[in-house]
Amino acid sequence: MARRSVLFSPGDRPELMRKAPSTGADVVVFDLEDAVAPGRKAEAREAVRDVLVDLDADCEVCVRIQPPGRGASEDLDALFDGRPASAHPDALVLPKASDGDDVTDLADLASEAGADCPVLALVETAAGVLHAEAIAAAGPTDAVIFGAEDLAADLGATRTAEGTEIIHAREHVVLAAAAAGVDAIDTLHTDFDDEAGLRADTELALELGYDGKLAIHPSQVGPINETFTPDPERVEWAERVVAARDEAAAEDRGVFSVDGEMIDAPLIAQAERVLERARAGGIRE
């Protein structure tokens, strides 16, 4: 399953939620947390329920609920109580996860409400970053999402264009995801009119090892998808490496070269990851 682009839509805007799957995003998230004012939560729950009933979507559809103890139970009851499985979201997004217990608590609440949903856990607080390994390794966790804006607020840090204030946390979250074998989704680029900045920030996320990136506007989906889809030349190189690896293994050779370059285990792993991204992006079988 590709999770290159993860597009958020406010839960109280049904017209935007219905359009979200047509943007090309791999994942759409209907937001019942930060995007909805406190006085509109009940209205948003009903709107999300109604949209999920007949939504025609080829992408993964998730709902960001409020944290356990702060509205999660009400959100889950609205999503699952008496609802057929066809009207359930594919996954839940947990905001402000502070440790692995937060993930399992949410999964337990969802189970009590009648659903077995994987969790995409947002790591966006100081406690969450410090416990990122436990969050990523929790059984229900299917991906971790790094949230720089809330983290900066929690730290009292000043957000800069360079992002030096969040680089340690950004790297720590992707390390935790890799160790647990789950997807890592990078933070959003807040200026949706700044395509050049978005592309540069997405390139950095790719270099750090992230699998995808958050989007807050449909215009961000295309550049994010393009960045996380390897170019044809890179895919062809990866195919040559894998073919040469298989040939060397058949001949019981431990050393081989491709395009005049000696290939070792790290380069083989890179090639395999390129092909995995190509398949996720639909450009290779």
N, C-alpha and C positions, 0 to 999 in steps of 0.2 A: 504494500500500500504506500503510495507516494504521499508525503506531507511536505511538499516544497513550500506551498503558500497556505497560510491559515488566516482566513478573512473573518473578522468580527462584524456582526450586525446587531444593532440595539434591539432588545427583546420587545420593546413597545412600538416598533416600526414594522408592522407586518409586510408593507409593500417592499421594504428593503430586504427583509428576510426571504421573501419569495423570489426576489431577483438574484440573491447571492449565489445560488448554484450555477447560474448562467454566466458568471464572471470568469470561469476557468480556474477558480481556486480549487486546490485539492481537498481542502477542509473548510467548512463554514461553521462558525460558532455563533449561536444565538445567545446574546448576553443578558442575563438577569441580574448581573452585579453592578459594576461601575457605570455602565452605559444607561442605567435606568434610575431616575430620581426616586427617593424613598416613597413618595406619595403615589407612584405609578407602578409599584411592584405587582400588585394584584392584577392590574390591567395587563401588564407585560406577561405574566404567567398564562393568562387566558389567550393572549395573542400567540405565544409560542405553541401552546397546546393546539390551537386551531391550525396553525401553519404546518405543524408536523403531521397532521391527519392526512393531508392530501398532497404533500410536497413531492414534486417529481425531481429527484436529484441523483446525479451520477457520482457525486462527491461524498465524502464523509461528512455527516451532519452531527454536530455536537452542541451541547448547551452548557454555558458557564453559569453555575448556580452560585448562591451565596455560601459563605463558609459554614460548616456545622456549628450550631449554636447561635447563628446570626441570620437565620432565614432558610437554611438548607432544607430542613424538613418540609417547610411549606412549599418550597420550589419542587421538591421531589414528589410530594403528594399531588401537586398539580400536573406534573409530567406523567406520572405512572399510575395513579389510582384509577382503576377501572379501565385503563387504556389497553388496547391490543398491542402486541409486540411490534406490529407494523407502524405504529404511531410513536414508538420510542426513539429517542436519539441513538446514534451509534456509540457515543461516548459522552462522558461528563467532563467538564473542565473545572478543576478545583482551584479557586484563587487562594493566594497567600498561604500555601502549604508550608508549615513550619517544621514538620518531621514526618516520618513514615506513618505514624499513628493517624495523622490527619487523613491520609489516603485511605487507609483501611476503615476508618470511621465513616467516611463518605460512602465507600462501597457497601458497608454494612447497612447504612441508612437506605441506600438505593435498593438493596436486597429486601429489606423490610417493606419497602414501598412496592415491591413486585418486579424489580428489574435487576439484571446482571450486566452492568455496564463497565467497560474499561475506563480508566481515569487518565486524563491528561493533566498533570499537576503543574501549576504555576509556581515557580520559585522566584519570589519577588520581595522578600524581606531578608534582613540580616540573619534571622534564625533559619530561614529556609535555605539560604546559601550554605550556612555552616552544617546543615543536616541534609545537604543535597544527595549524598550517597544513600542515606536511608530512604529518602523520598523516592529516588529512582529505583531502588531495589524492592520497594513494597510490592506485594503480589499484584494488586489491581493496576499498578502504574503501567501505562503503555507508551507514555512519552512525558518528558519534562519540558517546560516552557520557561525561558528566562525572561523576566520582566524588569527591565532596567529603570523605568520611570518610578514605579512604586518603591523599588529598592533604594534609589537615590533619595526619595522622600523619607524613607525609614532611616537612612544613614545620616540625613542632613547634608548630603553631598550636593555639589553644584554640577548639573549636567552640562557637558561641553561637547562641541562638535567632534573633538578628538576621541572622547569616550575613555580617557585614561582613568577616570574615577570608578569605572565599572569593569575594567578589563579583567581584573583578577576574578571577580565573581562570574563574569561571562565565560572565562576559561574553566573555572571550577565546575560550573553546571554541565558543560559539555563533557568534561572528564567523568563526572558522575554518571551521566547517561551512557557513555561508552562502556564503562565498567559494568553497568547493569544490563547492557544489551537492549536499551530502549531508545526511541527517537529523541533527538534534541532539537527544539524549535527556538530560534533566536528572537530577541526582542524586536519591537516595532521601530520603524523610522517615522517619527511623528509628523514631519513635513511632507504631506502627500503631493505637494506641487514640485518637490525637489527630486526629480527622477535621477539626476546625476549622483546626488548624495545617497539616494536609496540604492542605486547599483553598487556604489563603492562600499556601502555598509553591508550589503548582501554578499559581495565578494569576500569581505573580511570574515563574515559568518561562515562561508564555505571553507575558507582557509583554516578556520579554527576547528572545523569538523562538524558543524551543525548540519542537520538534514533539511531544515526549512526555516521559514521566517514568518513572523506575524505581519498581517496587513490590516490597515484600518480604512482603506478606500479601494474600490475596485481597480483604479488606475495603477495600483501598486502590484497587482497580481501578475501581470505579464512580465515585468522586469524581474520579479522574484523567481518565477518559474523558469525563465530563460537562464538565469544565473545558476540555478541548481540543476539544470539539464546540461550534461557535458556536450561540448561541440563535437562534430563528426570526426575531426582529426584525432581528438583525444580518445574517442570510442574505438577508432580503428587501431590506435596504438595498444589499447587495452586488449583488444581481440588478438593482436599479434602476440602479445605477452602470454596470454592464456593458452593460445595454440602452441607456442614454443615450450611452455611449461609442460603441457601434456605430452608433447613429442619427446622432451628430455626424460620425463618420467617413464615413458614406454621403452626408452633405450637405456634406462637406469643411469642417467647422467644427472649429477647434482648441479652442474654449472652450465649455463647457456646464455646467449646474447640475443638481443633484438635491436636492430638498427645500429649495430656497433656498440651497444651499451650492455655491460654485464648486468644480468638481472638477479636480484637476490630476494629474500622473503619479503622485505618491506615493499619493494616495487611490485611484487606479485599481489600483495594485499591492496596496494593502490589500484592496480588494474582491476581486481575483482570489485572494488568499491565503485570504480567508474562504470563498469558494466551493470552493477546493481542500480546505480542512479539512472542509467540509460533505460533500463527496463521499467523503473518506476516512472520515468518521464514519458514512456510509451514510444521511444525511438528505437528500441531493440526488443526482440521477443525474449 
